[in-house]
Structure formats: C-alpha cells, structure tokens
Amino acid sequence: MRYICMICGYVYDEDEGDLDNGIEPGTLWEDLPDDFECPLCGVSKEDFERDPECDN
C-alpha cells in the first residue's frame, strides 16, 4: 500500500519503507509512529491519503 502527502506529493510505500529516515521496508502505515511527519514538508500523517491506484 502507498500513501501520498496531499501537501507536497511525497509517497510512502509500505513495501519500500523509507531507509533515509530509519523506516524499514515492510513497515505498515499504521505501525509508523503517531508523530510521523512527511520528510519533505513536515506535515503529519493526517495530511496523507491512501493511493487510490492501490485499491484496484
């Protein structure tokens, strides 16, 4: 599953994680810390939406 920052377009992909920010591949969105922030623009998880292309 992928989640997209609605502010800047950063994509968090659960399969890839975000090694540059210490998030291992396979880390589920719901397992990210509550204080997770977009690494590009700094907004919270509330400003992300699930990628609708993943629902097909």
Secondary structure, 3 states (H helix, E strand, C coil): CEEEECCCCCEEECCCCEHHHCECCCCCHHHCCCCCECCCCCCEHHHEEECHHHHC
